Amino acid sequence: MRYDVLLWDVDDTLLDFGLSMNYAIRHCFEQINMTISDEWIIRYGEINDSYWKRLEKGEVTKPQVLRGRFEDLFEEMGINMTDEQLTGFQSNYQRALGDVFFYRDSSYELCFKLKEKCRQYLVTNGVESTQRNKLKLAGFDKIMDGIFISEVIGYVKPKKEFFDACFEQIKDFDKKRVLLIGDSLSSDIKGARNAGIDCCWYNPTGCSAQNACPDYVIHNLWDVIKIIEQ
């Protein structure tokens, strides 16, 4: 076995964040008796992604991400909300986001199978309450050896400090035998580089790796098996 410790990203790696986001945003607009179009959902996704990337760079805080993305969306849509209404919308969204899950590439079956071969941990920048609820619903809490959430750790991916804190909690840790699998070049792949561990870029749509240079690239999660069994 080339690797016996796997660090899995959650959103858009093991689980399809886009589908959950689509459900949550539609649900929240229905709660205020409004309908949001597909075009505005796409725009929200762009705004949301930009805020999380700014968080990775240390340009904004987590509370600024959670609130600012909706402030920007509503401003562009011409929707006026009081602070109380905005806070309620934000809370409903996070709750709805954690109430559903959608596996990617039969990820549960894959991780269940890999449990016989190696230890597996989840590494995520997501909101703690949201992540814990959907991971429990998806069954990952029962098959993973640990769940590391940046909100608890105190640092976000891709910071080296985030991974150092994770490594301290993994028994018999050996960097040479650890592989991180994730979809984000800026968070997962850069984070692995900062931490000094090997990384596998999950790239189902065939995007360019730019200058990230991951150790491995896969288009289906099950290809990880070939990598760890080298």
C-alpha positions in Angstrom: 0.0 0.0 0.0 1.4 3.4 -1.0 -0.9 5.3 1.3 -2.7 4.2 4.4 -4.2 7.5 5.6 -6.6 9.4 3.4 -7.8 13.0 4.0 -11.1 13.6 2.1 -12.5 17.0 1.2 -16.3 17.0 1.6 -18.1 19.5 -0.6 -17.9 18.8 -4.3 -15.7 15.8 -3.6 -17.5 13.2 -1.5 -20.8 15.1 -1.7 -22.3 17.3 -4.4 -22.5 20.8 -2.9 -24.1 22.3 -6.0 -27.2 20.1 -5.7 -27.5 20.9 -1.9 -27.0 24.6 -2.6 -29.7 24.6 -5.2 -32.2 22.9 -2.9 -31.3 25.2 0.1 -31.5 28.5 -1.8 -34.8 27.6 -3.5 -36.3 26.4 -0.2 -35.3 29.7 1.6 -36.9 31.9 -1.1 -40.0 29.8 -0.9 -40.1 30.6 2.8 -40.4 34.3 2.0 -42.9 33.7 -0.7 -40.5 34.4 -3.6 -39.2 32.3 -6.5 -35.5 32.5 -7.6 -34.6 31.8 -11.2 -31.9 29.4 -12.3 -29.8 32.4 -13.5 -29.9 34.0 -10.0 -28.9 30.6 -8.4 -25.9 30.5 -10.7 -25.1 34.1 -9.7 -25.4 33.2 -6.0 -23.0 30.3 -6.6 -20.4 32.7 -8.1 -20.8 35.2 -5.2 -20.6 32.4 -2.6 -17.5 30.9 -4.2 -15.7 34.2 -4.3 -16.3 34.8 -0.6 -15.0 31.3 0.3 -11.9 31.9 -1.8 -11.4 35.2 0.0 -11.7 33.4 3.3 -8.9 31.0 2.2 -6.7 34.0 1.6 -7.5 35.5 5.0 -9.2 38.5 3.4 -12.6 38.0 5.2 -13.8 36.2 8.3 -16.3 33.3 8.4 -19.1 35.5 9.7 -18.4 38.0 6.8 -18.7 35.1 4.4 -22.0 33.8 5.7 -23.6 37.2 5.7 -21.9 39.1 2.9 -22.8 36.6 0.2 -26.5 37.3 0.8 -26.1 41.0 1.2 -24.4 41.1 -2.2 -27.0 38.8 -3.8 -30.0 40.8 -2.5 -28.4 44.1 -3.5 -28.0 42.8 -7.0 -31.5 41.5 -7.1 -32.9 44.7 -5.7 -34.4 43.0 -2.6 -34.5 45.1 0.6 -34.2 43.2 3.9 -33.9 44.3 7.5 -30.9 42.9 9.5 -33.3 40.6 11.3 -34.7 39.2 8.0 -31.3 38.7 6.6 -30.1 36.9 9.7 -33.2 34.6 9.5 -32.6 33.9 5.9 -29.0 33.0 6.5 -29.9 30.7 9.4 -32.6 29.0 7.3 -30.1 28.5 4.5 -27.5 26.8 6.6 -30.1 24.6 8.2 -31.5 23.6 4.8 -28.0 23.0 3.5 -27.4 20.5 6.2 -30.7 18.7 5.7 -29.9 17.1 2.4 -26.9 15.3 0.8 -26.1 13.9 -2.6 -23.2 11.4 -3.0 -20.7 11.8 -5.8 -19.5 8.7 -7.6 -21.1 6.4 -5.0 -18.7 7.9 -2.5 -20.2 6.2 0.6 -19.7 2.7 -0.9 -16.1 3.7 -1.9 -15.2 4.9 1.6 -16.9 1.9 3.2 -14.8 -0.4 1.0 -11.6 1.6 1.8 -12.2 1.3 5.5 -10.7 -2.2 5.3 -7.5 -0.8 3.8 -6.7 2.5 5.4 -7.7 5.2 7.9 -9.9 8.0 6.6 -10.5 11.5 7.8 -12.6 14.4 6.5 -11.1 17.9 6.2 -13.6 20.8 5.5 -13.9 24.5 5.7 -17.7 24.3 5.9 -19.9 25.5 8.7 -19.7 23.1 11.6 -23.4 22.6 12.4 -24.2 22.2 8.7 -21.4 19.7 8.0 -22.0 17.6 11.0 -25.6 17.2 10.3 -25.3 16.2 6.6 -22.3 14.0 7.3 -24.4 12.1 9.9 -27.3 11.8 7.5 -25.0 10.6 4.8 -23.5 8.0 7.2 -19.9 9.2 7.0 -19.7 9.8 10.7 -19.8 6.1 11.2 -17.1 5.1 8.8 -14.6 7.9 9.1 -11.8 7.8 11.7 -12.2 11.6 12.3 -13.7 14.8 11.1 -11.6 18.0 11.0 -13.6 21.2 10.6 -11.8 24.6 10.2 -14.3 26.3 12.4 -13.2 24.0 15.3 -9.5 23.9 14.4 -9.2 27.7 14.3 -7.5 27.8 10.8 -8.9 27.2 7.3 -7.5 25.2 4.4 -5.1 25.8 2.8 -3.2 27.1 5.9 -0.4 24.9 7.1 -1.7 25.4 10.7 -5.0 23.7 9.8 -3.2 20.6 8.7 -0.7 20.6 11.5 -3.6 20.6 14.0 -5.1 17.6 12.1 -1.8 15.7 12.1 -1.5 16.1 15.8 -4.7 14.1 16.3 -3.8 11.2 13.9 -1.9 8.4 15.7 1.3 7.0 14.2 1.3 9.8 11.7 3.7 9.6 8.7 3.5 12.3 6.1 4.9 10.0 3.4 1.9 7.7 3.8 -0.9 10.4 3.7 -2.9 11.3 0.6 -5.3 14.3 0.4 -8.2 14.0 -2.1 -10.1 17.2 -3.0 -11.7 19.2 -5.8 -10.3 22.6 -5.0 -6.9 23.8 -6.3 -6.9 26.8 -4.0 -7.9 25.0 -0.8 -7.1 21.3 -1.1 -4.2 21.0 -3.5 -2.5 24.2 -2.2 -3.2 23.1 1.3 -1.5 19.7 0.7 1.5 21.5 -0.7 1.7 23.8 2.4 1.4 20.8 4.6 4.0 18.7 2.8 1.8 15.8 1.9 0.8 14.2 -1.4 -2.4 15.2 -3.1 -4.9 13.9 -5.6 -7.0 16.4 -7.5 -10.6 15.2 -8.1 -11.4 16.8 -11.5 -14.6 15.2 -12.9 -15.1 18.0 -15.5 -11.6 18.0 -17.0 -10.6 21.6 -16.0 -7.0 22.9 -16.3 -4.8 22.4 -13.3 -3.2 25.8 -13.9 0.0 25.9 -11.9 -1.1 23.7 -9.1 0.7 20.5 -10.1 -1.1 17.9 -8.0 0.6 14.5 -7.6 -2.4 12.7 -9.1 -5.5 13.7 -11.1 -8.7 11.6 -11.1 -12.0 12.0 -12.9 -13.9 9.4 -10.8 -13.4 8.9 -7.1 -13.0 5.2 -7.4 -9.7 5.7 -9.3 -8.2 6.4 -5.8 -8.0 2.7 -5.2 -5.4 2.3 -8.0 -3.4 5.1 -6.5 -3.2 3.8 -2.9 -2.5 0.2 -4.0 0.6 1.1 -6.0 
